[in-house]
Amino acid sequence: MSALVARIARSLRRPSTRSQDGFDRRLIAPMILGSVLNPINSSMIAVALVPIGAAFGAPPARTAWLVSALYLATAIGQPVIGRLVDGYGPRRLYLVGTALVGAAGLLGILAPTLGVLIASRVLLGFGTSAAYPASMSLTRSEAERTGQESPVGILTALSVANQVTAVVGPALGGLLIGLGGWQWIFAVNIPLSAACLVLGARRLPKAPTGGKEQDTRLPKARVDLAGMGLFAVALVTAMLFLMGPQLTHWYLLVLAALAAGGFAVRELRTAEPFIDLRVFGSNGPLMTTYLRQVLSFITLYAFLYGFTQWLEEGRGLSASMAGLIQLPLSLSAVLVSGITGRRPWLRGKLVVGSVFQVIGSALLLLLGSGSAVWLLILVGVVMGVPQGLIGLANQNALYHQADPARIGSAAGLLRTFMYLGALIASSANAAFFKHGADTRGLHDLGLFMAAVSVLLAAATLLDPSLRRVGAPNP
């Protein structure tokens, strides 16, 4: 973590470090700062759900929409903005997106009702959808300019930065809530947005980094409004059912299935689809990477939100203390990323990560209202290992598997599948914690997480393409 901070600090001090054979280091600070906006907001909210519920008199099933709203927005926004990045270049999308983050922060501070607070999370989701595909596009352009086939150091820095902020988020959120209340986790977006706007305006190239006046890799992108609408209807109706599954709500599943079918027909027939389903049929390895992304982040986010809520309600800790309990997870993830980040063997990372997810899920079954603090910390340390392995491995796999001309939209889709995992995790938390985050619900959640982790291990071991991507040279 200290090395990452030092790298950002050096890039902030240097007015220009671009060369013909090295990565333009001026880009690193805006790329990293912009890409961490989503994970920091995703994780800070974990310790705020209980105090927000108390402030508005809302049960966990309703406050869960603070999580789901952000991920619904990002699941839709990532592929759209990724395609716009491919067509229009990263700079303007980056600036518009980070400006929306500041507006969402202001709306969250002033929100008079839970509904308005949820709306601010939707705006935040769209705003944070821009920086990651913009960063991946810039990375690909710089690789083409410098002749570096795989800029592992930059990809590792992006992944580690996202992991660090995601796992530090609960501790930071707990500190902010202790200082000034839950509103402060929304207020922090205002200075972050301002910093991104200044860095982005000063350092991101007005033309693609290859030096051309206009990026001609793809025609100017059009927004597939019909596809977006059908995709949103399918997700929302499925979420409504999963967050309160009852036989009387069968019609929600029917609506979700109809919307999903209509979405598939629409995307296969339109020239410029919202999500190009034809890519999946012609690129099996990339599709498998997206599947692993969903499975891995179901477990990671189910743990992040479920374990944190249980610490506050089931174990009786304050928001600040619950955040501090999560710090060892952060240290474990950063340490693992630092040790393995530059090692290219992706298959080994994914297998080890899935095994540790199974172990961490099983450890949840040992917890109770009187569990010792050392056991709580041990669970966090174990779950930090897959946090430090899986995200980086999937990101590197995508970098090798995706069409270089569509790297922005492919990266956006990787984030979309991550958020689909988070949505399923949010639904699981709402279902298992229907009447509060009690120990029985935590144990049921642990069994669910273990089953998903076994599927992740199977999806890794049965994928022959991973033997070729990043395998060590004989």
Secondary structure as GFF3:
##gff-version 3
##sequence-region A 1 474
A	DSSP	alpha_helix	2	13	.	.	.	ID=ss1
A	DSSP	three_ten_helix	25	27	.	.	.	ID=ss2
A	DSSP	alpha_helix	28	35	.	.	.	ID=ss3
A	DSSP	alpha_helix	37	44	.	.	.	ID=ss4
A	DSSP	three_ten_helix	45	47	.	.	.	ID=ss5
A	DSSP	alpha_helix	49	56	.	.	.	ID=ss6
A	DSSP	alpha_helix	60	88	.	.	.	ID=ss7
A	DSSP	alpha_helix	90	110	.	.	.	ID=ss8
A	DSSP	alpha_helix	114	127	.	.	.	ID=ss9
A	DSSP	alpha_helix	131	146	.	.	.	ID=ss10
A	DSSP	alpha_helix	152	180	.	.	.	ID=ss11
A	DSSP	alpha_helix	184	187	.	.	.	ID=ss12
A	DSSP	alpha_helix	189	203	.	.	.	ID=ss13
A	DSSP	alpha_helix	225	242	.	.	.	ID=ss14
A	DSSP	three_ten_helix	247	249	.	.	.	ID=ss15
A	DSSP	alpha_helix	250	269	.	.	.	ID=ss16
A	DSSP	alpha_helix	277	282	.	.	.	ID=ss17
A	DSSP	alpha_helix	284	313	.	.	.	ID=ss18
A	DSSP	alpha_helix	319	325	.	.	.	ID=ss19
A	DSSP	alpha_helix	327	340	.	.	.	ID=ss20
A	DSSP	alpha_helix	346	363	.	.	.	ID=ss21
A	DSSP	three_ten_helix	364	366	.	.	.	ID=ss22
A	DSSP	alpha_helix	373	401	.	.	.	ID=ss23
A	DSSP	three_ten_helix	404	406	.	.	.	ID=ss24
A	DSSP	alpha_helix	407	432	.	.	.	ID=ss25
A	DSSP	alpha_helix	439	461	.	.	.	ID=ss26
A	DSSP	three_ten_helix	464	467	.	.	.	ID=ss27
###
